[in-house]
Amino acid sequence: MMKNELESIFLSIGLPGLPQVLNGRLTKGILFIGLDIVINILSNFNGVILLSFQGETEKAIEQTNYQWLMFYPCLYFFSMWDAYKDANEQKTPLNFLPFVFSAYLVTVGVMYSSTFTIKGVLLGPVFLPLLCVPIGLLIGLSLRKVLIYIRKDQ
């Protein structure tokens, strides 16, 4: 069983569900892996990643199935949170907040990725959502810290 939170998160980034399988939670892990494969195929995400890294942002936008791609951030961050939760022995309160805010902001990033530009540069369905991750993490970590501080004062 994995006890390292960071290891669990990195494995989940590589393949959602892998830490769950390695921890013996086969049903949950296989479900996450299956959902990852289905969403990846139906959203055409691998092709979109390839085109985005080749600088073909417009083609990537054309080939993206946004109806399916919007499920991806929630699956990814829920899988990461679940792996983190299983590996976290301390059971710290409100540890879900950075994952929730990241999933939310990445989903918003996906929604605006076909039109949002930064200094005239269209980032597309891969890079704009990626830029939203640290913002979501910072908001979630900050809110968690504030809420824990407020809870201690009461």
Backbone bond lengths (Angstrom), bond angles and torsions (degrees), N, CA, C in turn:
res aa  C-N    CA-C-N  psi(-1)  N-CA   C-N-CA  omega(-1)  CA-C   N-CA-C  phi
1 M - - - 1.461 - - 1.521 109.50 -
2 M 1.327 115.86 134.99 1.458 120.48 179.68 1.520 110.03 -79.72
3 K 1.313 115.90 134.80 1.453 120.36 178.61 1.523 111.74 -117.32
4 N 1.315 117.56 1.28 1.448 121.26 -178.05 1.522 109.13 -98.21
5 E 1.335 115.69 117.20 1.467 120.49 -177.44 1.525 111.75 -62.19
6 L 1.337 116.87 -43.17 1.455 120.66 -177.93 1.528 111.18 -64.64
7 E 1.316 117.02 -41.07 1.468 121.12 177.01 1.532 110.20 -61.13
8 S 1.308 116.91 -43.11 1.458 121.06 179.15 1.520 111.57 -61.70
9 I 1.334 116.42 -42.46 1.458 120.03 -179.87 1.523 110.41 -65.54
10 F 1.332 117.66 -44.94 1.465 120.17 -179.84 1.528 111.85 -63.48
11 L 1.326 117.26 -40.71 1.465 119.43 176.88 1.526 110.88 -64.22
12 S 1.317 116.89 -37.19 1.460 120.80 179.36 1.530 111.66 -70.52
13 I 1.329 117.10 -32.23 1.469 120.04 174.86 1.530 108.86 -64.68
14 G 1.313 116.68 -41.71 1.460 120.79 179.36 1.513 112.56 -65.77
15 L 1.322 116.91 -44.23 1.464 121.81 178.92 1.522 108.57 -156.09
16 P 1.336 116.71 105.29 1.461 118.80 177.56 1.529 110.33 -55.70
17 G 1.312 115.77 129.69 1.455 121.39 -179.97 1.518 113.43 105.21
18 L 1.328 117.63 -21.36 1.464 120.10 -179.08 1.528 112.86 -61.52
19 P 1.338 119.86 -46.11 1.473 118.29 177.80 1.531 112.16 -61.47
20 Q 1.324 117.36 -35.21 1.459 120.22 179.38 1.535 109.97 -65.03
21 V 1.328 116.62 -42.78 1.469 120.09 178.24 1.527 109.95 -62.86
22 L 1.325 116.91 -45.09 1.464 120.70 -179.65 1.527 112.18 -65.02
23 N 1.329 117.41 -26.38 1.464 121.34 177.79 1.525 112.89 -88.14
24 G 1.337 116.74 3.31 1.458 120.25 177.70 1.513 114.63 86.99
25 R 1.283 117.93 5.63 1.468 121.69 176.77 1.527 108.19 -93.11
26 L 1.325 114.50 70.81 1.459 121.90 -170.04 1.521 113.83 -63.20
27 T 1.310 117.49 -44.95 1.468 119.98 -177.67 1.527 110.42 -60.25
28 K 1.321 115.77 -49.63 1.459 120.34 -179.53 1.532 110.50 -64.16
29 G 1.314 117.32 -44.33 1.456 121.32 -179.28 1.517 112.80 -63.25
30 I 1.319 117.19 -44.76 1.465 121.02 179.25 1.527 110.07 -66.35
31 L 1.319 117.72 -37.11 1.459 120.82 176.12 1.529 111.02 -61.71
32 F 1.347 117.24 -46.83 1.468 120.43 178.82 1.528 111.16 -62.44
33 I 1.317 117.37 -44.02 1.465 120.70 179.59 1.525 110.27 -63.27
34 G 1.328 116.79 -43.82 1.463 120.63 178.67 1.516 112.23 -61.90
35 L 1.332 116.67 -44.73 1.468 120.39 177.95 1.526 111.07 -63.40
36 D 1.323 116.46 -39.29 1.456 120.42 177.93 1.527 110.64 -59.89
37 I 1.306 117.10 -46.02 1.467 121.36 -179.53 1.524 110.74 -64.29
38 V 1.333 117.03 -46.80 1.467 120.77 -178.67 1.530 111.03 -61.69
39 I 1.326 117.11 -49.41 1.465 120.45 -178.54 1.523 110.42 -64.98
40 N 1.325 116.69 -40.53 1.463 120.79 179.39 1.523 111.04 -59.80
41 I 1.308 117.07 -46.19 1.471 121.14 -178.67 1.524 111.04 -69.04
42 L 1.333 117.40 -48.89 1.459 120.16 -175.51 1.536 113.28 -69.86
43 S 1.315 117.68 -24.95 1.467 119.79 176.95 1.523 111.68 -89.81
44 N 1.335 117.07 -9.61 1.478 123.19 -176.81 1.526 110.35 62.24
45 F 1.312 116.64 37.18 1.457 121.53 -171.08 1.525 113.41 -67.60
46 N 1.332 118.36 -38.19 1.467 118.92 179.70 1.525 111.10 -62.37
47 G 1.329 117.22 -42.45 1.462 120.66 177.09 1.516 111.70 -64.60
48 V 1.317 116.31 -37.83 1.458 121.65 179.08 1.528 110.11 -65.61
49 I 1.325 117.53 -42.00 1.473 121.37 177.44 1.524 109.64 -61.38
50 L 1.321 116.65 -46.44 1.464 121.29 -179.60 1.524 110.78 -59.10
51 L 1.320 117.30 -50.16 1.464 120.68 179.85 1.531 111.92 -62.74
52 S 1.328 116.92 -38.94 1.461 120.56 -179.80 1.525 111.04 -63.66
53 F 1.309 117.30 -43.35 1.462 120.38 179.83 1.527 112.07 -71.52
54 Q 1.303 117.54 -21.08 1.463 121.11 175.50 1.521 112.00 -87.30
55 G 1.315 118.02 0.07 1.452 122.41 178.24 1.519 114.10 83.47
56 E 1.306 117.67 12.45 1.466 122.99 -179.74 1.540 109.79 -96.38
57 T 1.321 116.14 62.18 1.461 121.25 -173.16 1.528 112.05 -62.33
58 E 1.312 117.49 -42.44 1.474 120.33 -179.17 1.525 111.11 -62.78
59 K 1.336 116.56 -42.82 1.468 119.80 177.53 1.528 110.55 -64.63
60 A 1.325 116.23 -38.10 1.467 120.15 178.29 1.523 110.63 -61.86
61 I 1.321 116.14 -42.33 1.469 120.62 179.34 1.526 109.96 -63.79
62 E 1.326 117.13 -43.01 1.467 121.25 179.67 1.522 112.14 -61.75
63 Q 1.324 117.51 -36.14 1.463 121.02 -175.52 1.519 113.51 -88.76
64 T 1.314 117.84 -6.49 1.461 121.22 -178.40 1.518 111.15 -78.61
65 N 1.313 116.70 131.52 1.456 121.70 170.51 1.535 106.09 -96.64
66 Y 1.318 115.42 94.83 1.463 121.26 -174.05 1.522 112.90 -64.62
67 Q 1.321 116.98 -29.90 1.461 119.59 179.51 1.528 111.25 -60.15
68 W 1.319 117.38 -34.18 1.465 120.95 178.46 1.520 111.82 -90.74
69 L 1.327 116.71 -36.26 1.465 119.22 -176.62 1.526 112.39 -63.58
70 M 1.322 117.26 -28.53 1.466 119.21 -179.59 1.531 112.68 -67.41
71 F 1.330 118.45 -16.95 1.466 120.78 174.91 1.529 112.09 -76.48
72 Y 1.327 116.13 -24.32 1.463 120.89 -171.58 1.531 114.14 -59.85
73 P 1.347 119.22 -48.28 1.471 118.47 -178.49 1.527 113.17 -59.29
74 C 1.322 117.47 -40.28 1.468 119.80 -179.75 1.518 111.23 -65.50
75 L 1.321 116.95 -43.74 1.461 120.30 177.21 1.522 110.31 -60.87
76 Y 1.330 116.23 -47.94 1.457 121.00 -177.30 1.525 111.77 -60.08
77 F 1.318 116.39 -52.40 1.464 118.58 -175.04 1.522 112.58 -74.44
78 F 1.339 117.94 -30.29 1.460 118.47 174.37 1.523 110.52 -67.03
79 S 1.318 116.71 -41.63 1.459 120.55 177.62 1.531 111.02 -62.35
80 M 1.336 116.58 -41.44 1.469 120.05 177.88 1.526 111.32 -64.61
81 W 1.331 115.87 -44.09 1.467 118.87 179.52 1.523 110.43 -62.43
82 D 1.326 116.83 -43.38 1.453 120.55 -179.32 1.530 111.02 -62.48
83 A 1.328 117.20 -42.11 1.461 120.83 177.78 1.526 110.61 -65.58
84 Y 1.329 116.77 -41.38 1.461 121.89 177.99 1.527 110.54 -62.97
85 K 1.323 115.46 -44.65 1.469 120.89 -178.95 1.534 110.84 -61.40
86 D 1.333 116.66 -42.31 1.463 119.84 179.04 1.523 112.16 -65.26
87 A 1.337 117.19 -34.38 1.461 120.80 -177.42 1.522 112.68 -86.01
88 N 1.322 118.29 -18.12 1.455 122.62 -176.52 1.518 109.60 -83.83
89 E 1.323 115.64 106.82 1.465 120.61 -178.67 1.527 112.48 -76.54
90 Q 1.319 117.19 -24.71 1.460 120.50 -175.53 1.522 112.66 -77.33
91 K 1.318 117.67 -18.94 1.472 122.74 -178.41 1.524 110.84 51.42
92 T 1.324 114.82 56.42 1.459 120.38 -179.78 1.523 110.48 -65.51
93 P 1.328 116.08 142.12 1.472 119.13 -177.92 1.525 111.99 -71.38
94 L 1.306 115.76 147.69 1.460 124.42 173.80 1.527 113.59 60.02
95 N 1.329 117.35 25.93 1.461 119.07 -178.94 1.526 113.09 -71.70
96 F 1.307 117.13 -6.19 1.465 121.12 178.89 1.531 112.73 -80.26
97 L 1.322 118.18 -19.33 1.466 121.04 -172.68 1.533 114.58 -58.67
98 P 1.333 120.80 -45.12 1.469 118.44 178.09 1.532 112.57 -62.08
99 F 1.312 117.38 -34.79 1.467 121.17 179.33 1.532 110.74 -70.13
100 V 1.327 116.46 -41.34 1.464 120.89 -179.12 1.527 110.70 -65.17
101 F 1.324 116.73 -47.91 1.463 119.22 -178.93 1.525 111.77 -67.14
102 S 1.312 117.69 -35.15 1.464 119.91 176.15 1.520 110.65 -65.02
103 A 1.317 117.29 -45.91 1.467 120.40 179.20 1.526 110.58 -60.46
104 Y 1.319 116.08 -42.63 1.469 120.10 -179.66 1.527 111.25 -63.31
105 L 1.329 116.87 -50.38 1.462 119.69 -176.27 1.528 112.02 -69.24
106 V 1.318 118.21 -34.26 1.461 120.20 176.35 1.527 109.99 -66.31
107 T 1.322 117.31 -39.40 1.465 120.53 176.71 1.528 110.63 -62.82
108 V 1.316 117.03 -42.56 1.472 120.57 175.90 1.526 109.48 -62.88
109 G 1.330 117.10 -40.12 1.458 120.92 176.76 1.520 112.19 -60.48
110 V 1.329 117.04 -39.52 1.466 120.84 176.45 1.525 109.68 -62.84
111 M 1.321 117.17 -43.73 1.466 120.56 -177.86 1.528 112.63 -62.05
112 Y 1.317 117.58 -37.49 1.461 121.16 -177.66 1.529 113.14 -95.37
113 S 1.306 118.22 0.55 1.465 121.19 -172.22 1.520 114.63 -65.45
114 S 1.313 118.29 -21.34 1.464 119.57 -179.04 1.528 112.81 -84.87
115 T 1.342 117.32 -10.90 1.468 119.47 -177.26 1.524 114.35 -129.25
116 F 1.305 118.84 -22.44 1.464 122.37 -173.93 1.528 110.65 -77.05
117 T 1.320 116.01 129.79 1.461 120.60 177.98 1.524 109.62 -123.18
118 I 1.312 114.93 153.15 1.459 121.91 173.27 1.529 106.14 -120.86
119 K 1.338 116.08 114.27 1.468 123.07 -176.11 1.521 111.29 52.57
120 G 1.339 115.73 40.89 1.454 121.26 176.73 1.513 115.36 82.63
121 V 1.321 117.35 1.91 1.460 121.09 -178.88 1.530 108.96 -102.24
122 L 1.323 115.11 122.56 1.466 121.42 176.68 1.523 107.77 -83.76
123 L 1.338 116.91 117.64 1.467 120.58 -174.43 1.524 113.12 -85.50
124 G 1.305 117.73 -28.28 1.453 121.09 174.88 1.512 114.56 82.81
125 P 1.359 115.86 -174.70 1.463 121.72 -171.27 1.524 115.74 -77.99
126 V 1.322 117.89 1.60 1.465 119.75 176.52 1.525 110.30 -109.35
127 F 1.329 116.76 -53.25 1.455 119.57 -170.87 1.529 114.27 -78.36
128 L 1.321 119.36 -35.77 1.471 119.58 177.19 1.534 110.99 -64.28
129 P 1.340 119.68 -47.75 1.463 118.23 176.16 1.530 113.14 -60.38
130 L 1.331 117.33 -36.08 1.467 119.42 177.75 1.531 111.69 -63.16
131 L 1.321 116.47 -35.69 1.467 119.48 177.89 1.525 112.17 -68.47
132 C 1.311 116.86 -21.40 1.465 121.13 179.97 1.532 112.79 -79.10
133 V 1.326 117.67 -19.15 1.472 120.93 -177.20 1.528 111.84 -59.97
134 P 1.350 119.68 -54.90 1.470 117.72 -178.26 1.524 113.48 -62.55
135 I 1.320 117.36 -31.35 1.466 120.29 177.79 1.531 109.47 -64.88
136 G 1.342 116.67 -45.74 1.460 120.69 177.64 1.509 112.52 -62.26
137 L 1.335 116.01 -41.35 1.470 119.71 178.17 1.524 111.26 -62.49
138 L 1.329 116.92 -44.79 1.470 120.29 179.99 1.524 111.90 -63.63
139 I 1.320 117.00 -44.02 1.467 119.99 178.68 1.527 109.94 -62.77
140 G 1.323 116.99 -47.42 1.465 120.79 -178.89 1.509 112.90 -63.54
141 L 1.331 117.42 -43.74 1.469 120.50 179.14 1.525 111.05 -66.17
142 S 1.334 116.87 -40.67 1.469 120.69 179.49 1.525 111.31 -65.16
143 L 1.323 116.05 -46.18 1.464 119.99 179.34 1.522 110.99 -63.19
144 R 1.322 117.00 -40.65 1.465 121.56 177.43 1.526 110.55 -59.76
145 K 1.338 115.69 -44.90 1.464 120.05 -179.83 1.529 111.10 -62.94
146 V 1.321 116.90 -43.83 1.469 121.51 179.76 1.527 110.49 -63.84
147 L 1.328 117.06 -46.18 1.467 120.44 -178.43 1.523 112.01 -65.42
148 I 1.322 117.86 -37.08 1.465 120.04 176.98 1.523 109.86 -68.26
149 Y 1.325 117.97 -38.61 1.464 121.96 177.06 1.527 110.75 -62.68
150 I 1.326 116.41 -44.86 1.473 120.84 178.85 1.523 110.61 -62.91
151 R 1.326 116.60 -41.37 1.458 121.06 -179.02 1.526 111.29 -63.57
152 K 1.342 117.33 -36.68 1.465 120.66 179.77 1.518 111.79 -69.80
153 D 1.343 117.20 -29.86 1.463 120.68 -179.15 1.514 112.69 -74.81
154 Q 1.318 117.14 -20.02 1.476 119.27 -175.54 1.488 112.45 -84.81
